[in-house]
Amino acid sequence: MRTIFLFLAAGLAEIGGGYLVWLWLRESKPWWYGLAGAAVLVLYGIIPTLQHFPSFGRVYAAYGGVFILLALLWGWGIDKNVPDLYDWIGAALCLVGVSIILWAPRS
């Protein structure tokens, strides 16, 4: 559960921080949107270090698959861009890859 929680927290921090920066630069929101986005992105950089997996590369590779699903859900919930069947199939394949990367038996 901890692993999943940390991946979700990292994903929301990355997407949320990036979204705040997007709003500041692309939609002319006040400067503090960019500052808040930058602070959240720094938090995103810290959260994955709390994972118990020893390999930076594996943690970030697995996180990439989780990020894809979270980005689709963010787009659906915030931007009202409904994912289609191929989006869901692609996200499911990514989650299978995440599972293999993280929990495959290794010697």
Secondary structure, 3 states (H helix, E strand, C coil): CHHHHHHHHHHHHHHHHHHHHHHHHHCCCCHHHHHHHHHHHHHHHHHHHHCCCCCHHHHHHHHHHHHHHHHHHHHHHCCCCCCCHHHHHHHHHHHHHHHHHHHCCCC
